[in-house]
Amino acid sequence: MSEKTVMEKKCQLYEAIDHMAEQLTGMADFIFDHPETDGNEVQAAALLTDVLKKNGFTVETGCGGLKTAFRGVYQNRPQNAGKGRIPRIGILCEYDALENLGHGCGHHMQGPSCLGAALAVKEVLTSVPYDLVVYGTPAEETFGGKINMLKAGCFQDIDVALMMHGAPDTCTDKKCLALSTYHVEFFGKKAHAAIAPEQGRSAFDALLLAFQGVEFLREHVRDDVRLHYTVKELPGPENVVPGYAVGKFALRSFSRDYLDSLKDRFYNIINGAAMMSGVEAKITETQSLDNKVPVFALNDLVMKNAAEAGIPDLKPPREKTGSTDFGNVMHRLPGCCLRVQFVPSGTASHSQEYIQAGKTEAAHNCVIYGAKALAGTSWDLIMDSSLLPVIEKEFEENQKTFG
């Protein structure tokens, strides 16, 4: 198929999305106006799954034991299509908000944009066999719903995972940080700090020593490691030896393997602080997010389609990133998240600036642009049988480097 013919077909995708634009942006506005969090995104999930069902997708809800997770599948099987590999394209979306802030990360745009891409491909691409699988993934901002879904066997039915995300710049990510978080409790003995200090054993002393130990650890880890901590509960009045103290710790690295190697050292710090203070310690690992294994060929393909869709001001891949449960997916299969600009460059996410821009023309354009870029990428992966083997080979190679 000539380049001209390909672009003519992709223009049909774009036209299909433009025809849905009012519906897609209306869905985004509804989700924005009804923020839901932490696996309780009932209205958002119902809205998205209803659209999928009405457009011929087979929808399964409650995926991974999460009431607001879903899987929508469309299998195109034309007659006389011939034999060969059937591409399985996964499109993942989030729709959870932030507690006490609302949609300060732009997740309200993801579901409508991803549905726009999937529906356009289904409508326009009818001549070849393929699978489209739309996964709804709740609670990215809290416990990481994709982790639960992975444990339940989700995402094994797709060859590639695609996402979009509103952002300050239009780009992809080169990598992201693996993350392990810990809830640490110290149990000491309360006493009056003036009358009988010798009878007390300060849990807060242990917490302060643990903080200091993490600072000493910081000097002896790789440059990509990030170490964070905070006091989760105030220890009480100054004239009472604190009998209980709670801290939260976060450790990050661009490599899950290296981060796992720090676990024993971190536990030694906590237990050593408890020993020095004469108290007991309890460590609970609360979250484990993996780093992304990037596939630069897939990143390039997504950005090529972003350019073809007319998205302006494209930027190179981000070098510095945070952590996400999409990393757990991309640690196991090829994936890419296209970030589409809707706020000024340099704007921090999880912010009031994101809230203020949530229903603007820029946000609506973000929904449509993202849909067009993901639809075009899906088209290429389905129509060009040489692409998936190249992407899969690079993923296997990069697993050795980015593990």
Secondary structure, DSSP 4 states (H G I P E B T S, - for coil): --HHHHHHHHHHHHHHHHHTHHHHHHHHHHHHHS---TT--HHHHHHHHHHHHHTT-EEEESGGG-TT-EEEEEEE--TT--SS---EEEEEE----BTTTBSSS-GGGHHHHHHHHHHHHHHH--SS-EEEEEEE---TTTT-HHHHHHHTTTTTT-SEEEEEEEESSBB-BS---EEEEEEEEEE-B-EETTT-GGG-B-HHHHHHHHHHHHHHHHTTS-TT-EEEEEEEE----TTEE-SEEEEEEEEEES-HHHHHHTHHHHHHHHHHHHHHHT-EEEEEEEEEEPPP---HHHHHHHHHHHHHTT--SB-PPBSS----THHHHHTTS-EEEEEEE-S-TT--SSSHHHHHTTTSHHHHHHHHHHHHHHHHHHHHHHH-TTHHHHHHHHHHHHHHHH-
